[in-house]
């Protein structure tokens, strides 16, 4: 019997698409960021599927932190989630940080019909190591790819990423004064709810532009 992954759905009243949204390395699908973004996107007309990678499920069961699995295991888990979906709605995949990176890698190899990829806080490099780039696969991504990045993200800030020669992929959308979780500093005059709402609005625009392409 094929293993099944537990999926938490946030359903829109009249969905135009479905979005499989993977968590980052340190916090699971039940984190405040993931839950809030999924809720906001569902209100905006997108069905959102949240799930946990296997290492995160184990960490929760044992109530202690665990490092992420290696990429092949993460990708296999993500693929398993895609196999459980209803194919009627257009499919977009993505995630927060590591989850977004995995989605961008998965779309290069999956047989699933993916319309686009979204990454919130893409980990362009480990903090403090701007030479260790994680962009080798970008040229192979076969569909539209949007990165929603905080301007101050330590995994790739605006000046660092703007200096890279990435070609047309990905499309970049900058959240004002945002950190790796898109959160701005109080003194900036921007707020975390504003940045999240901006990210939701840009996500919906991206999905609609791909569908109306």
N, C-alpha and C positions, 0 to 999 in steps of 0.2 A: 504494500500500500504506500502511495506517495505521501511523503511528509507534507503536512499543511502548516502554513504560518498563520498565526493569529493576526487578523487585520482589524484595526479600529477605523470605522468609516465616519466621516463628517459629510452628510449628504445635503446637496443643494435642492431647493424646491423644483427648479427647472434647470438641471445641469447642462452645460454646453460641452463639458469635457471632464475627464477624470485625471487626477494627479496623484501619483505614488510618491510620497514625501518621506525620505529616509533621514534618520537622526544623525547627529555628529558623534565624534568618538567618545565624549565624556558623559553625555546625558541622553537618556532614552526617549522614546516617543511620548512618554508621559511628562516630559519637561514643560515648563510654563510656556517657553517660546514655541515649541512644536504644537502644543494644544491651542494656543491663542492664534497662531498663524493658520492652522487648519480650520478653525472656527470661522475666522475672518474670510478665508478663501471660499468656504462653503456658502457663506452669506452672499458672496459676490458671484455665485453661479457655477462653482467648480466642486465636483465630488472629490474629496481628499481621503486617501488611504494612508494610515500610519501603521508602522510595524516596528518590531525590534529585531536587530541582528541577533544571532544566536548567543554571542558572548555577552550581550546586554541582558538577554533573558536569564542566562546563568548568573550574572552579577546580581540581578534583582532577587533571584531565588535564594542566593547565598548571602544576600545583604552585604556584599563587599565588592569593591571596585575591581574591574578586570580590564586588561588592555584589549584593544580591538583585535579580532582575528586578522589573518593575512588577507590580502585583496582577493585571491581566488575563492576563499570561503565566503567572504562578504558578497561577492558578485553572484555566487551560486544561490545564496539566500535571497538576494534581490530578484534574481531570475525566477525563483520559486514563487515569490509574491506575484510577479507578472502572470504566471501560469494560472493563478486563481481568479483573475479578473474577468468580468463580463466584457466581451469584445464590442458591445454596441456603441459605447462612447469613445470619442477620440482620446488617445492616451498620451499623457505627458509624464515624465519622470524627473526626479530631482532630489534635493536634500540640503540639509544644513551642513556646511563644512565637509567632513569626510563623506557624509551621505551624498552630497552633491558631486563630489569627486567620483564616487563609485558609480553614480548614475551616468556621469559623462563617459566613464570607461565602459560601462555595460552597453550603452547604446552603440558602441563600436562593434559589438559581437553578438548581441541578442537577435533572435529571429522575430521578436515581437515588433509590431508596427508602432513605433514611437514617433509622435509628431514633433516633439521638442523636449529639450532638457533645461532645467533651471537649477542654479546653485546659489544658495544664500550664504555668503561668506566663504568663497572658494579658497581652499588652502593652497595658494600658489607656491608657497614654500614654508618650511617650518619657521617659527618666529626666530629672528636673529640670524637666519641662514638664507639670505636672498639668492645665493648661487645654487641652492638645491631645489631647482624648479620642478614642478609636477605638471608639466604642460605638453609632454612629448606626444600624447595621443590627440591633442586638439585638432590637428589636421585631418584626422580620420573620422571625426564626428560627422555623421551623415545627415544631421537635421539641425534646425535652428537651435542655438545654445545661448541662454541669457544668464549672465552672472550679476547678482545683486550684491554689491560689496560696500562695506563701510569705508569711508575715506581714510580712517585711521587703522584699518585692520592690520594687525601685526603679522598675519599670514599673507599679506600682499596689500600694501596701502596704495593710495591713488598715484603718488609720484613713482613708486616702484613699478606698478603694473602698467602705467601709461608709457613707461620707458621700454617695455618689452615689445618686440616685433612679433605680434601674435597673428597677423593677417586679419581676416574678417571674423574669425571665430576666437573667442566668444564675443557677443554683444555685451557691453558693460553698462551697468546702471549704478551710479554712485549714491549712497545714502549719506546725507550731510553729517559730517563729524562722527559717523558711526564707527564702533569698534567691531570686533569679530562677530558679535551678536547684533550688529546694526545699531547699538546703543550709543547715543551722543552724550557728551559731557553737559552738565547743567549750564555751565557758563556759555555754551555755544548758542543758546537761545532755541535750540531744537529739543524735542522730547522723544523718548523711546516709542510711545504710541504713535506719534506722527511718522516716524521712520518706518514702523511696521505697516502703517496704513499706506504710505508711499510704496513700499515693497509689494503690498497686495495689489494696489492699483496698477503698478507696472507689470506684475505677473499676469493680471487679467488682460491688459492691453496686448502683451506678448502672445498669450494663448489665442486671443481673438484675431490678431494679425496673422498668425500662422494658419488658423482655420479658414480665414477669409482670403488667404494668400492669393 
